Amino acid sequence: MRRIAVFLSCVLLAPVSMSAAQPVAGRARALQAEDYYRMKSVGAPRLSPDGRWVAYTVTQPVEVTNTTTTQTWLVMTVGAPSERRIQINGEDVSNPRWGEDNRLRVTLKATTWSVDPANPATPLEERAAAAAAGGAWLPSPDGQWLARVQDVPRPPAPAPALTDFERRHEERFKGDAFDWYPFRQDGQRFPLPNRHARPATEVVIRPASGGDARQLTSLGLTGIGALQWLPDSTGLQFTLNEQGARDEKAYGSTDLYRVSRDGTLSRLTNDGHNYTSPSFSPDGRWLVYERALSTQRIVDERLAHGGAQDLWVQPAGLGAARNLTADWDRDPGTPRWSPDSRHLYFTAETGGAVHLFRVPAAGGAVEQITSGRRRLNNLDFDRSFTRIAYTVGEFDRPSDIYVADIDGRNERRLTDVHRTFLADVSLATRPSETVEWRSTDGTRIEGFLLFPHGYDAARGPYPLIVMNHGGPHAASGYGFNFKNSLFAAHGYFVFLPNFRSSTGYGDDFKWATWGGWGNKDGEDVIAGIDALAGRFAIDRQRVGTTGHSYGGILTNWLITKYPERFKAAIPGAGESNWTANYALSDISRTKDMEFFGPPWNRAALEVMIEQSPFFRCGNTRAATLFVHGDVDYRVPIEGAIQLYTCLKKIGVPTKMLIYEGQAHGISGHWNVVHRMLNELRWWEQYLK
């Protein structure tokens, strides 16, 4: 087990305030469903290269049209904050990004405009030549060459010779026919087109001074990514999953390749790991990348765990590589080089928080730069790496824009987007708390608790809603969620447990549910409910459980494994029968890895049956509302229908909500609000 260098600790079940600002008693009301259309969301901040300005977006849902308005704003990072809304010809713009000239580029009706932040009233229209298929050209460091990945059509497959009689009946056929795999992908039309019929992607270059393009690679495959020039301009580097591109049944691994300007191709890696996010240091001496064990290797070697995700660095001209995060038991995000090439900066989860870290490129301890019980999201740097901009995630307040020095000091909140809303609505009469408890086997688990609006222990006990996160390798963390706050506003505790399989707590914790989805994580949830009920005014007889995706899967597990513990449930996009899910889902890889294979493998079949809620549903008691999209190919609807049928057969109150045209995520404002209203009514009917 790798040494843990940083861990966000807290006292067992100790209350921790999530917000410094306390609402004024009697001034603001509780949150209501109608407030959904008043809520604004702050988009990712973009810091100007000189660090003087932050561009960001503010979006808001529109009920009448089921659409979202988008505004672009500018605010200075120094002096008194003064926001400026950017419009062109009286219209709002989108997609703000900075040029190296410190001018802001925005988009209006597919046209790019350049804006001087000091004088935004006089924008300049930038007319660019239409880009050919393949996207923008990438200039070489010496300025002599341009490169890009370009689509290259494949030779058409020979058509079968048909008689006139056969052809007429082929033309009359109404339906789908396919003989390839995979044939499903969530959010896309069924069946998925044959990927081998798509154009190949190849690397092409041309002189920067003009001239014809020349194709460097002839791989005949799709999937070239992360194209970048070598620091000396002699060639290019890219990533590719070659095995996965050639073999429809293989998962393969993403490897590093290089091609010289004369077309000589070399494969740099081939060890069963995925190599992602490669980048060269500003001084051109070093190459960094993220490395993690591939699905293919896990399946081939029948491993009982996943692998570590680490940052590796090696000379740009190749040579011995070293692991910079071997002794740091967290998952680093995409690394960014400091301008002097001495450090790599990245964000990472630590517990329910997200913070900025750095590690010396020459090796050394990982350093946590920012801290606190919150999530730093959408973090951006200025050119000199002296300043950072980001949004802050907290449970009891929607996000705003912040800026700080690169070392995390001198933090300032630049915006107050929700000022008017928060003057009317109290999102938390008691601040949310971070809690810890011991699970059945003694493992320490962390979670978060939102309190009922106007909570008074003497007026309790209150009902509790367990909100299970998706993944399973994800985590609940600091951040405002409208639905969670709505449930709390209507008199419910809302409990967000980071059960085993959650990220941010180390590799052993993340892989602890391998081969047993629901076992240890289910025990963690039950132990958490008991720990909270022993401290707060929680009614053990009025406990509900819910969640989406893996949160819905765990919900199905909990109500069938612990039928006496739950009064009501709302599984969203939840599975109940893994034997069917293997073939129907677009991600059979999760079962090939964590259930040890397909259902025609006897050992894997036994795991699938044991972990399937459908096969133990006969004693379920919880009134259950199923929520699903009708074209969900990630967790197909058949699993929800099977468990719904079981509950109907045994006389448990149950209802199904199926959203037309919706895939794994239920989207669209009307759908989101309709779902919240129905879920709230379900809780009110069966938990109140």
ZABALUM-380069 format. One line per 5 residues: for each residue x, y, z of C-alpha. Coordinates in Angstrom, 3 decimals. Example, Ala and Ser with C-alpha at 12.3 -4.5 7.8 and 13.67 -1.06 7.14 Angstrom:
% residues 2
12.300 -4.500 7.800 | 13.670 -1.060 7.140
***
This chain:
% residues 688
0.000 0.000 0.000 | 1.341 3.418 -0.954 | 2.109 5.955 1.742 | -0.570 8.619 2.189 | 1.084 12.024 2.035
-2.032 14.165 2.477 | -5.325 13.230 4.146 | -8.232 15.473 5.070 | -8.929 14.390 8.641 | -11.734 15.339 10.978
-12.935 14.350 14.436 | -15.323 11.414 14.545 | -18.756 12.857 13.788 | -17.456 16.334 14.585 | -19.565 19.191 13.171
-17.792 21.421 10.674 | -19.342 24.604 9.313 | -19.543 24.716 5.524 | -20.280 28.420 5.330 | -19.074 31.355 7.350
-22.151 33.447 6.606 | -25.167 32.779 8.838 | -28.617 33.663 7.480 | -30.511 36.317 9.387 | -33.412 34.749 11.284
-36.793 35.590 9.816 | -35.358 37.379 6.792 | -35.256 34.593 4.228 | -37.599 31.743 3.361 | -36.901 28.094 2.600
-35.981 26.954 -0.894 | -38.866 25.954 -3.190 | -38.970 24.009 -6.453 | -39.993 27.171 -8.317 | -36.628 28.680 -7.393
-34.948 26.350 -9.887 | -35.568 28.881 -12.662 | -34.086 31.691 -10.561 | -30.815 29.915 -9.944 | -27.769 31.138 -11.816
-24.666 29.053 -12.498 | -21.184 30.496 -12.792 | -19.114 29.000 -15.594 | -15.438 28.165 -15.696 | -13.251 31.230 -15.115
-10.617 32.081 -17.696 | -7.672 34.099 -16.417 | -6.015 36.504 -18.874 | -2.349 35.750 -19.652 | -1.249 38.878 -17.761
-3.392 37.890 -14.754 | -5.332 41.168 -14.655 | -8.755 39.926 -15.801 | -11.065 36.956 -15.363 | -13.671 36.090 -17.973
-16.566 33.853 -16.965 | -20.092 32.934 -17.941 | -23.382 33.112 -16.052 | -26.169 30.799 -17.179 | -29.800 30.589 -16.100
-32.609 28.194 -17.076 | -35.680 29.572 -18.871 | -38.933 27.784 -18.097 | -40.991 28.980 -21.072 | -38.570 27.742 -23.720
-36.818 24.936 -21.793 | -33.526 26.587 -22.736 | -30.618 28.300 -20.984 | -29.439 31.872 -21.315 | -25.690 32.515 -21.333
-23.974 35.780 -20.479 | -20.245 36.512 -20.597 | -18.709 38.744 -17.939 | -15.333 40.289 -17.151 | -13.951 41.235 -13.746
-10.578 42.673 -12.746 | -8.397 40.687 -10.355 | -6.973 43.813 -8.699 | -8.749 46.763 -7.137 | -12.404 46.803 -6.218
-14.314 44.073 -8.107 | -16.395 45.588 -10.886 | -18.103 43.148 -13.243 | -18.690 44.043 -16.885 | -21.159 42.196 -19.080
-19.836 41.636 -22.596 | -22.296 42.162 -25.419 | -21.864 42.816 -29.126 | -24.540 44.777 -30.932 | -26.711 44.364 -27.859
-26.501 40.556 -27.901 | -24.900 38.217 -25.408 | -21.829 36.243 -26.435 | -20.413 32.868 -25.410 | -17.253 30.746 -25.329
-14.852 33.293 -23.789 | -11.134 32.504 -24.203 | -7.956 34.569 -24.165 | -5.345 35.171 -26.831 | -1.684 35.615 -26.017
-2.196 39.324 -26.809 | -4.417 39.612 -23.684 | -7.483 40.253 -25.819 | -10.645 38.269 -25.123 | -12.135 36.180 -27.910
-15.876 35.486 -27.804 | -18.390 33.896 -30.139 | -21.590 35.405 -31.517 | -23.554 33.470 -34.134 | -20.521 31.419 -35.204
-18.426 34.579 -35.623 | -15.369 35.285 -33.468 | -14.902 38.762 -31.995 | -11.844 40.201 -30.274 | -12.432 42.380 -27.214
-10.022 44.685 -25.394 | -10.939 44.128 -21.712 | -10.077 47.739 -20.895 | -12.341 49.005 -23.664 | -14.981 46.346 -24.406
-17.278 48.790 -26.209 | -15.210 48.564 -29.411 | -14.909 44.885 -30.339 | -13.214 43.758 -33.543 | -14.643 41.081 -35.795
-12.110 38.387 -36.651 | -12.752 36.696 -39.956 | -10.937 33.407 -40.306 | -10.782 31.078 -43.246 | -12.991 28.052 -42.862
-11.037 25.153 -41.389 | -10.798 22.021 -43.502 | -11.687 18.632 -42.057 | -9.108 17.831 -39.413 | -9.171 21.058 -37.402
-6.577 23.748 -36.797 | -2.918 23.430 -37.746 | -0.326 23.061 -34.981 | 2.848 25.140 -35.568 | 6.228 23.555 -34.855
8.476 25.166 -32.201 | 10.867 26.458 -34.902 | 7.956 27.981 -36.841 | 8.788 26.100 -40.037 | 6.031 23.504 -40.114
2.331 22.969 -39.465 | 0.763 19.654 -38.433 | -2.631 18.221 -37.637 | -4.636 14.998 -37.425 | -6.748 14.611 -40.543
-9.485 12.228 -41.619 | -8.501 9.920 -44.481 | -11.352 7.996 -46.155 | -11.086 4.232 -46.174 | -11.630 2.234 -49.374
-15.321 1.320 -49.660 | -16.220 -2.235 -48.779 | -17.289 -4.283 -51.807 | -21.064 -4.476 -52.144 | -22.602 -7.951 -52.388
-23.903 -8.998 -55.777 | -27.693 -9.172 -55.591 | -30.328 -10.234 -58.055 | -33.104 -7.773 -58.836 | -35.429 -9.864 -56.671
-33.018 -9.726 -53.717 | -32.379 -6.007 -54.167 | -36.105 -5.180 -54.127 | -36.538 -6.947 -50.808 | -33.473 -5.314 -49.328
-34.976 -1.932 -50.234 | -38.270 -2.901 -48.607 | -36.621 -3.891 -45.331 | -37.552 -1.623 -42.415 | -35.278 -2.113 -39.435
-31.630 -2.447 -38.502 | -29.033 -5.037 -39.419 | -25.520 -5.171 -38.021 | -22.708 -7.670 -37.561 | -20.201 -5.644 -35.562
-19.387 -4.907 -31.943 | -19.842 -2.648 -30.051 | -23.284 -1.770 -31.337 | -24.454 0.444 -28.465 | -23.200 3.670 -26.940
-25.170 5.748 -24.487 | -26.505 8.971 -25.949 | -26.155 7.794 -29.551 | -28.549 6.230 -32.033 | -28.994 2.472 -31.940
-27.331 0.646 -33.534 | -24.005 2.426 -33.319 | -22.400 2.720 -36.790 | -19.580 0.324 -37.571 | -16.474 2.114 -36.332
-14.383 0.414 -39.017 | -16.418 2.271 -41.631 | -15.368 5.655 -40.247 | -12.455 7.531 -41.835 | -8.996 6.745 -40.507
-7.099 9.479 -38.686 | -3.576 10.213 -39.888 | -0.910 12.806 -39.118 | -0.203 15.290 -41.908 | 2.248 18.200 -42.133
2.935 21.074 -44.510 | 5.463 23.935 -44.635 | 4.350 26.998 -42.694 | 5.299 29.115 -45.720 | 2.729 27.298 -47.843
2.598 24.242 -50.023 | 0.917 20.874 -50.163 | 0.253 18.771 -47.096 | 2.097 15.472 -46.738 | 0.737 12.432 -44.891
3.237 11.100 -42.335 | 1.375 8.064 -40.992 | -0.466 5.244 -42.743 | -1.957 3.428 -39.785 | -5.440 3.094 -41.228
-6.885 3.447 -37.710 | -9.179 5.828 -35.859 | -8.249 7.447 -32.578 | -5.002 9.441 -32.873 | -4.966 12.035 -30.077
-2.813 14.440 -28.062 | -0.784 15.443 -31.123 | 2.200 17.670 -30.283 | 5.518 18.596 -31.816 | 8.773 17.381 -30.335
10.688 20.273 -28.788 | 13.337 20.146 -31.549 | 10.694 20.153 -34.345 | 12.088 16.942 -35.868 | 8.833 15.063 -35.472
5.591 14.675 -33.587 | 4.221 12.653 -30.695 | 0.683 11.315 -30.267 | -1.414 8.775 -28.348 | -3.285 5.830 -29.827
-5.047 2.679 -28.637 | -3.873 0.506 -31.507 | -5.141 -2.844 -30.256 | -8.534 -1.399 -29.406 | -8.757 0.247 -32.835
-7.886 -2.972 -34.688 | -9.849 -5.524 -32.644 | -13.489 -4.748 -31.888 | -13.512 -7.090 -28.877 | -10.286 -5.777 -27.313
-10.038 -3.010 -24.737 | -6.385 -2.389 -25.536 | -4.264 0.340 -23.998 | -3.481 3.937 -24.908 | 0.201 4.222 -25.812
2.681 6.879 -26.882 | 3.931 7.054 -30.476 | 6.340 9.285 -32.383 | 6.693 9.951 -36.066 | 9.591 11.840 -37.635
9.127 14.385 -40.406 | 10.289 11.739 -42.905 | 7.504 9.367 -41.764 | 9.496 6.988 -39.540 | 7.055 5.676 -36.912
8.025 4.356 -33.478 | 5.941 3.069 -30.587 | 7.301 4.265 -27.245 | 5.192 2.243 -24.792 | 3.715 -1.244 -24.807
3.431 -2.483 -21.229 | -0.318 -2.718 -20.639 | -0.695 0.752 -19.126 | -2.653 3.725 -20.403 | -0.488 6.773 -21.147
-2.497 10.000 -21.190 | -2.114 13.796 -20.865 | 1.462 13.915 -22.235 | 3.198 17.309 -22.426 | 6.730 18.637 -22.834
8.304 21.029 -20.342 | 8.711 24.663 -21.438 | 12.497 24.227 -21.615 | 12.026 21.212 -23.883 | 13.982 18.842 -21.660
11.248 16.702 -20.124 | 8.097 14.774 -20.958 | 5.359 14.183 -18.377 | 2.336 11.903 -18.657 | -0.259 10.145 -16.539
0.071 6.371 -16.359 | -2.517 3.877 -15.105 | -3.163 0.172 -15.515 | -5.298 -0.542 -18.590 | -8.580 -2.425 -18.609
-7.050 -4.922 -21.032 | -4.265 -5.870 -18.656 | -6.638 -6.114 -15.669 | -8.867 -8.501 -17.631 | -6.022 -10.518 -19.147
-4.329 -11.039 -15.782 | -7.620 -11.497 -13.871 | -6.559 -8.947 -11.289 | -8.667 -8.386 -8.191 | -8.047 -4.636 -8.144
-7.409 -1.655 -10.365 | -4.125 0.166 -10.559 | -2.647 3.395 -9.297 | -2.857 6.556 -11.391 | 0.489 8.357 -11.273
2.522 11.125 -12.893 | 5.676 9.986 -14.662 | 8.462 12.108 -16.112 | 11.321 11.217 -18.448 | 13.767 13.032 -20.734
12.119 14.451 -23.852 | 14.665 12.578 -25.930 | 13.637 9.414 -24.082 | 15.464 7.560 -21.345 | 14.690 6.285 -17.874
11.278 7.356 -16.519 | 10.499 7.968 -12.873 | 7.255 7.987 -10.943 | 6.717 11.356 -9.251 | 3.709 10.269 -7.180
4.620 6.704 -6.175 | 4.410 7.565 -2.472 | 1.272 9.708 -2.781 | -1.971 7.743 -2.481 | -4.291 9.964 -4.492
-5.190 10.361 -8.177 | -3.492 13.396 -9.755 | -5.387 15.353 -12.380 | -3.979 16.623 -15.676 | -0.559 18.153 -14.930
0.546 21.671 -15.910 | 4.203 22.707 -16.144 | 5.406 25.790 -14.308 | 7.106 28.267 -16.696 | 10.550 27.450 -15.254
9.989 23.689 -15.823 | 10.728 22.970 -12.159 | 7.276 21.935 -10.938 | 4.134 20.206 -12.116 | 0.812 21.571 -10.844
-2.434 19.596 -10.741 | -5.695 19.306 -8.848 | -6.812 16.182 -7.008 | -9.551 14.909 -4.751 | -8.658 14.484 -1.107
-11.652 13.262 0.816 | -14.654 15.299 -0.281 | -12.449 18.247 -1.222 | -10.550 19.174 -4.385 | -7.350 21.166 -4.056
-4.271 22.308 -5.927 | -1.042 20.346 -5.536 | 2.419 20.444 -7.014 | 5.414 18.123 -7.235 | 9.031 18.886 -8.218
9.858 17.615 -11.708 | 13.197 16.387 -10.330 | 11.375 14.303 -7.706 | 10.309 14.953 -4.142 | 7.252 15.116 -1.940
3.858 16.175 -3.254 | 2.901 19.550 -1.763 | -0.694 20.556 -1.080 | -1.052 24.234 -1.962 | -4.663 25.072 -1.131
-6.710 23.743 1.757 | -10.101 23.857 3.405 | -13.369 21.943 3.365 | -14.383 22.866 -0.163 | -13.733 22.017 -3.787
-11.655 24.216 -6.069 | -13.172 23.678 -9.507 | -12.306 24.879 -13.009 | -8.908 26.140 -11.875 | -6.963 28.311 -14.352
-3.483 29.898 -14.318 | -2.033 33.114 -15.679 | 0.960 32.961 -18.034 | 3.579 33.522 -15.349 | 2.002 31.119 -12.844
1.734 33.822 -10.210 | -2.069 33.824 -10.005 | -4.922 31.316 -10.147 | -8.663 31.700 -10.686 | -11.318 29.141 -9.793
-14.826 28.533 -8.525 | -15.421 27.304 -4.972 | -17.791 24.438 -4.232 | -19.644 24.566 -0.895 | -22.792 22.769 0.217
-24.706 25.794 1.439 | -23.880 28.359 -1.230 | -23.741 28.289 -5.059 | -20.336 28.895 -6.624 | -18.691 32.243 -7.310
-15.382 33.287 -8.879 | -12.253 33.493 -6.715 | -8.664 34.504 -7.387 | -5.498 33.874 -5.363 | -1.733 33.863 -5.626
-0.175 30.670 -6.967 | 0.664 29.630 -3.398 | -2.996 29.950 -2.383 | -2.509 33.137 -0.404 | -4.318 36.480 -0.808
-7.547 34.808 -1.890 | -10.362 37.150 -2.968 | -13.908 36.469 -4.037 | -14.426 38.499 -7.200 | -18.140 37.946 -7.802
-21.376 37.877 -5.847 | -23.656 36.480 -8.522 | -26.213 35.081 -6.064 | -26.524 38.127 -3.814 | -30.161 38.920 -4.698
-31.249 35.294 -4.538 | -29.628 34.669 -1.158 | -31.323 37.760 0.257 | -34.668 36.026 -0.368 | -33.846 32.373 0.234
-32.105 30.729 3.179 | -30.257 27.679 1.857 | -29.200 26.446 5.283 | -30.598 27.470 8.665 | -27.909 25.224 10.119
-24.628 24.761 8.219 | -23.943 21.366 6.725 | -21.513 19.107 8.536 | -18.717 16.725 7.655 | -19.081 13.466 9.585
-17.033 10.326 10.096 | -17.942 6.909 11.454 | -16.599 3.375 11.710 | -18.040 0.771 9.352 | -18.811 -2.819 10.289
-15.177 -3.910 9.966 | -13.775 -0.779 11.615 | -12.918 1.125 8.433 | -13.213 4.882 8.866 | -15.755 6.400 6.444
-16.459 10.056 5.672 | -19.717 11.653 4.622 | -21.713 14.880 4.705 | -24.994 15.854 6.317 | -27.463 18.559 5.295
-29.955 19.538 7.988 | -33.716 20.015 7.687 | -34.707 23.647 7.293 | -35.330 25.077 10.758 | -33.825 22.031 12.424
-34.614 21.754 16.118 | -33.742 18.467 17.800 | -36.557 18.956 20.291 | -39.075 18.979 17.436 | -37.698 15.781 15.918
-37.150 13.114 14.982 | -36.866 13.981 11.302 | -36.799 11.646 8.276 | -33.479 10.912 6.570 | -32.705 10.603 2.836
-29.504 8.747 1.892 | -28.076 10.217 -1.329 | -25.696 7.662 -2.893 | -23.180 8.928 -5.438 | -22.557 7.412 -8.873
-19.452 5.781 -10.217 | -18.892 3.679 -8.218 | -15.426 5.233 -8.431 | -16.434 8.825 -7.774 | -17.258 10.742 -4.606
-19.683 13.172 -3.059 | -17.974 16.386 -2.129 | -18.335 20.024 -1.269 | -20.638 21.732 -3.715 | -24.148 23.133 -3.943
-26.806 20.808 -5.312 | -30.292 22.218 -5.864 | -32.176 18.946 -5.364 | -30.365 18.041 -2.161 | -31.041 21.513 -0.779
-34.690 21.284 -1.855 | -35.163 18.059 0.103 | -33.511 19.619 3.162 | -35.752 22.685 2.784 | -38.798 20.412 3.043
-37.786 18.928 6.369 | -35.393 16.079 5.557 | -31.884 15.249 6.625 | -29.860 14.573 3.473 | -26.921 12.214 4.008
-24.128 11.865 1.417 | -21.876 8.920 2.357 | -18.511 8.383 0.675 | -18.648 4.622 1.027 | -15.881 2.312 -0.092
-15.221 2.527 -3.846 | -15.154 6.333 -3.499 | -12.234 8.283 -4.896 | -10.143 10.680 -2.820 | -9.307 8.203 -0.052
-6.533 6.114 -1.592 | -6.226 3.068 -3.841 | -7.115 0.410 -1.261 | -10.336 2.282 -0.408 | -11.205 2.827 -4.085
-10.856 -0.843 -5.069 | -12.330 -2.313 -1.860 | -15.625 -3.336 -3.526 | -13.987 -5.324 -6.349 | -16.053 -8.445 -6.981
-18.693 -7.365 -4.458 | -20.591 -4.243 -5.468 | -22.932 -3.534 -2.566 | -21.166 -5.583 0.119 | -18.728 -3.281 1.887
-20.218 -0.068 0.526 | -23.664 -1.192 1.674 | -22.289 -1.914 5.141 | -20.706 1.540 5.162 | -24.077 3.174 4.460
-25.931 1.182 7.123 | -23.242 1.910 9.708 | -23.411 5.594 8.774 | -27.167 5.727 9.291 | -26.777 4.169 12.724
-23.968 6.532 13.695 | -25.959 9.601 12.657 | -29.146 8.396 14.329 | -27.212 8.016 17.557 | -26.274 11.682 17.520
-28.964 13.646 15.696 | -32.769 13.656 15.852 | -33.182 11.144 13.012 | -36.164 8.812 12.807 | -34.812 5.320 12.084
-38.305 4.271 10.928 | -38.406 6.931 8.198 | -35.264 6.423 6.154 | -35.188 6.656 2.363 | -32.403 5.956 -0.114
-31.785 7.294 -3.593 | -29.136 8.027 -6.179 | -28.469 7.888 -9.918 | -26.400 5.409 -11.931 | -24.284 3.573 -9.353
-26.278 5.514 -6.772 | -29.405 3.841 -8.176 | -27.635 0.478 -8.284 | -26.671 0.769 -4.621 | -30.198 1.904 -3.786
-31.580 -1.295 -5.324 | -29.041 -3.296 -3.328 | -29.855 -1.597 -0.038 | -33.628 -2.069 -0.204 | -33.315 -5.760 -1.124
-30.395 -6.610 1.186 | -31.659 -4.609 4.191 | -35.456 -4.567 3.641 | -36.263 -3.659 7.247 | -34.090 -0.515 7.171
-35.770 1.549 4.442 | -39.251 2.990 4.212 | -38.940 4.431 0.676 | -36.521 4.500 -2.236 | -35.964 6.261 -5.554
-33.395 4.468 -7.739 | -32.392 6.496 -10.785 | -30.906 4.574 -13.730 | -30.306 1.579 -11.461 | -29.472 -2.025 -12.395
-30.958 -5.110 -10.731 | -29.769 -8.045 -12.881 | -26.095 -8.171 -13.874 | -26.485 -11.307 -15.986 | -28.608 -9.345 -18.473
-26.734 -6.070 -18.047 | -23.512 -7.596 -19.372 | -24.846 -7.862 -22.934 | -27.252 -4.915 -22.902 | -24.932 -2.231 -21.490
-22.404 -0.284 -23.543 | -19.746 -0.872 -20.855 | -19.317 -4.601 -20.406 | -15.757 -3.751 -19.322 | -16.923 -2.947 -15.780
-18.169 -6.524 -15.403 | -15.174 -8.033 -17.205 | -12.987 -6.294 -14.633 | -14.847 -6.061 -11.343 | -17.074 -9.143 -11.721
-14.194 -11.187 -13.192 | -15.685 -11.894 -16.609 | -18.828 -12.603 -18.648 | -21.823 -14.582 -17.347 | -20.855 -17.664 -19.373
-17.850 -17.884 -17.073 | -19.144 -19.864 -14.087 | -17.183 -17.933 -11.448 | -18.281 -14.587 -12.902 | -21.887 -15.783 -13.162
-21.910 -16.627 -9.470 | -20.688 -13.109 -8.649 | -23.338 -11.547 -10.895 | -26.159 -13.547 -9.360 | -24.969 -12.854 -5.823
-24.729 -9.105 -6.472 | -28.036 -8.793 -8.383 | -30.858 -7.203 -6.333 | -33.455 -8.863 -8.587 | -32.578 -12.311 -7.267
-33.228 -11.299 -3.652 | -36.159 -8.921 -4.107 | -38.845 -11.078 -2.522 | -38.679 -9.478 0.943 | -38.396 -5.839 -0.150
-40.575 -3.403 1.806 | -39.564 0.077 0.627 | -42.069 1.977 -1.494 | -40.015 2.495 -4.647 | -40.149 5.050 -7.442
-38.050 4.026 -10.449 | -36.625 6.803 -12.659 | -35.107 5.941 -16.039 | -34.473 7.212 -19.548 | -36.006 5.084 -22.287
-32.801 5.044 -24.369 | -30.365 4.522 -21.523 | -27.699 2.211 -22.939 | -25.280 2.632 -20.007 | -27.625 1.042 -17.450
-30.447 -0.202 -19.676 | -34.030 0.134 -18.531 | -34.629 -3.642 -18.479 | -33.010 -3.870 -15.036 | -35.437 -1.325 -13.588
-38.409 -3.064 -15.218 | -37.418 -6.414 -13.699 | -37.245 -5.036 -10.164 | -40.447 -3.023 -10.709 | -42.183 -6.258 -11.747
-40.938 -8.015 -8.616 | -42.248 -5.273 -6.321 | -45.598 -5.255 -8.080 | -45.868 -9.029 -7.733 | -45.163 -8.950 -3.972
-47.454 -5.990 -3.309 | -44.947 -3.229 -2.526 | -46.033 0.302 -3.567 | -44.068 1.152 -6.684 | -44.140 3.486 -9.649
-42.085 3.919 -12.821 | -41.079 7.237 -14.433 | -39.647 6.784 -17.933 | -38.359 9.868 -19.728 | -38.797 9.785 -23.485
-35.662 10.269 -25.538 | -33.424 10.391 -22.477 | -30.186 8.462 -22.184 | -28.300 7.648 -18.975 | -28.525 11.202 -17.684
-31.977 12.792 -17.450 | -31.470 16.234 -18.981 | -33.556 19.244 -19.976 | -34.967 21.707 -17.457 | -38.560 20.493 -17.761
-37.455 16.916 -17.136 | -35.211 17.918 -14.221 | -37.979 19.862 -12.490 | -40.623 17.233 -13.216 | -38.340 14.603 -11.697
-37.673 16.686 -8.566 | -41.368 17.351 -8.036 | -42.243 13.673 -8.346 | -39.397 12.588 -6.086 | -40.398 15.133 -3.458
-44.004 13.937 -3.605 | -42.782 10.355 -3.143 | -40.831 11.298 -0.015 | -43.768 13.295 1.303 | -46.116 10.342 0.772
-43.925 7.598 2.254 | -41.478 9.299 4.661 | -43.556 12.077 6.204
***
